[in-house]
């Protein structure tokens, strides 16, 4: 799912761009975009779109904790210009792709100060938007193969698999422990992350309340594993199999 936000005070321009985006994802779902984005093929809902003509409403949407992967902002708006809106979004933790809309390229240099991905001159053309979305989706797919994203209020954070040590659930809160000592706390269910994390050969679920990166297990004995930070995690089931998998990961097949 790609979550897109558009903010443009000109309703007609907003609707036109929304239609182009919809055309792109409809084509991408069957692999027929001009940019040959066959990797997006998926007949189910593969994107969502939040549309705003008022930048304050767009800002409130971010402040409420809604996840946005791509923000497309008009620069010239009366209540708050796109540059200011982008800066405030960045301050709130938005770290997605940022694209500006304008009738001229006068602000192109300024756009880099808020880490803009690109710039679209109005009126938006299909080819330009298709190429931008294709490039973004390819970049996102590459990132997905290297890690996962955690979303909490006002902030979205990418975590590389190599940074992830273990996750635990306590009282409807998830705690993601990273190798550098950082702990990311979010509300949610561990099952929302299970499929993605367990797709990695070095990540297992030894306990209903834990998902563990075997690369950061210090020892595995007496029915439990000890993590690099000293945390001890019991293994209620399949202890022998899990220990063998850890030994194989750490020392190779011959040391199981």
N, C-alpha and C positions, 0 to 999 in steps of 0.2 A: 504493500500500500504506500503510495506517494501522496503526502498531504500538502496541498498547495493553498497559499493565501494570495489573493489579489486585492490591492487597494488603489482605486482610481476614482477621483471625484466626478469624472465624466462617465455617466452610466452607459452610454452607447459604446464607448471605448472598452469599458469593463466587460460588457456583454459580448463584444466582438472577440476579445482576447479569450474569454471563457469558452467560446465556441471553437476557437482554434485549438485550445488545449484539449477539449473534448474530442475533437477530430483526431488529434495526435494519439490519444490513448485508445480510442476505438480502433484506429489503424494498427497500433502497436500490439493490441490484444490478438491480432491475427497475423502479425509480422509483416504488415504492408506499409510501413511508414517510408517516406522518402529517404530517411536515414538508415533504413534496413535494421530496425531495432527488434529483430526476431527474438532476442533474449527476453523481451517483455511479454511474450505470448501468454495470455491468461484471459479467458473469457469472463471471469468473475470481476467484481469491482476492484480495479487496480489503482484507483486514485480517488481523492476527495478534494473538493474545492470550496473554500470559504471566501465569499466575495463581500467587499466593503467599499462604500463610497466615502465613508467618514474615517479618517485615520485614527481618531480617538477610539472608535469601536474596534478597529483592527488591533490597536494596542491593548485594549481590554481583553480581547480574545487571547492574546499571548499571555497576558497577566493572569488569566484564569487557569493557565497551565496546559492549554491545548498544544499539542505537538504540531509543528509546521516544518516540513522538509524544504520547501521552496517558497520564498516570498517575492512577489512581483509588485513593485511599488511605483506609482506615478510620482515624479519629482515635484511638479508644480501643482500643489494643492493649497487652497486658501487657509484652512484651519491649522494645518501642520504640514510642512513640506516633506517630501519623501526622504530626504537626507536626515532630517530630525527624527522622523519615524523610525528609520533604519537604526540610527544611533541608540534610540531608546530601546528598541527591540534587542539589540546586541547587549545593552546593559542588563536586560532581563534574562540573558542567557541564551537567546536565540543564536544557534550556530549553524543554521542551515544555509542553503544557497540563496543568495540575494541578487535579484535582477531589477534594474531600474527602467522605467518607461519615461520617455520625454520626446518633445517635438524637435529638440536639437541636441547636439552632443556637447553642449557647453559645460555640463556638469560631469563629463566623463572622468576627468582627472580627480575630482572630489570624491567620486564614488568609491575609489580605492581605499579611502580612509575608513570606510565601514566594511571593508573586505567584500566588495561586490563581485559577483561571479561574472556578470555581463551587463550589457546595456542594450535596450531595444528602442529604436526610433519609431515614433508613431507616424502613421498607423502601423500596427503590428502586422507583419507579413507571415503567412503560413510557413514558408521555407525557413525563415529566421527562427521562429518559435520552435519548429520541429527539430532543427539542428541543435538548439540550446537544450531542449528537453532530452534529446537523445544523448548528448554529452553528459548531462547531469545523471541520467539513469545509468549510464555505463560506469561513471565514477562511483555512484552509490552501490552498484553491484560489486565493484571491486572492494569497496569498504566492507560490505557485508561478508565477504569471504575472509576478512581479516579480523572481524570482531562484531560487536553488537552495540545497540544504542539503548541507553537508559533515559527515560523521561521522568522528570519530577517538576513540581511547580516552578515556572519561570526558568527552567534550565533543561537542556538536552545534552547528554554527554556520551561520546563514543568511547567504548572500552575495547581495546585490542585483546584478543584471546591470550596473548602472551603476558598481559597485565593482570588478568583475572586469576585469583587464587581460589576463592570459594564463595558460595552464596548460601545464606541461611534465612529461614523464615521464622519470625517470632511475633505473635500477636498481630497478625495481618500486615506486618511490615517485613520488607525484604532488605537484607543487608548484604551488599556486594563488597567483599574484601579484596582489595587490590594488592599487588606485591610490594608497592611502595608504602603501604601502611594506610592509604586512604580507604575510608569506608563510605560507600554511597548508600543512602537509605531512601527507599521509596515505598509507597503503598501499592499492594497488588498481590497476585498469586504467583507462586514459583512455577506453576504449570505454564504460565505465559512465556517463560523463557526456556523451558525444558527442551523442547524440540530443537531449537537453534543451538543451544549450548551442547547438547548431547550429540550433535552432528559432528563434533570434533573428536578425534580418536583418543585424545588425552583427557577428556572430561567425562566424569561418571556421576551417578547419583547413588551413593552408598547408603543413604538414609532418606526417608521421606522429607526431612527438613533441610537437607543439604545437597548442593551440587558442587563437585570438587574437581580442581585441576590437578591431575596426578603428578604433573611436573613439579608441584610445590608441596608434595607430601614428603615429610622428613622420615617417617617410619610407619610401618604397618605391622602391628603385633598385638596379641592378647585381645583380639576382637575389636580393634579400633585403629584409626589412623591419626597420626599427629601431623599437623600442618606446620609450615615454616614459621608461622607466628606463635606457635606453641599451643594452638587450639587442638583439643582432642575430640575426634568425631567417632562415635560408636558405629559399628557395622552390624546391625541386627540380623541381616540375611546375606547369604552368598559370600561369607567372609573369605573362604578359600579362593573362590574365583576372582574376587576383587584384589586379593593380595597377589595372586599370580599375574593379574593384569598390571598391577603396579610394578612388580619385579621385572616383568617383560619390558615395560616402558622405561624403567630406570637402567636396567643392566643388560637387557637383551634376552632373547629366547633361551639361551643356554643356562641362565641363572635363575629360572623360575623355581 
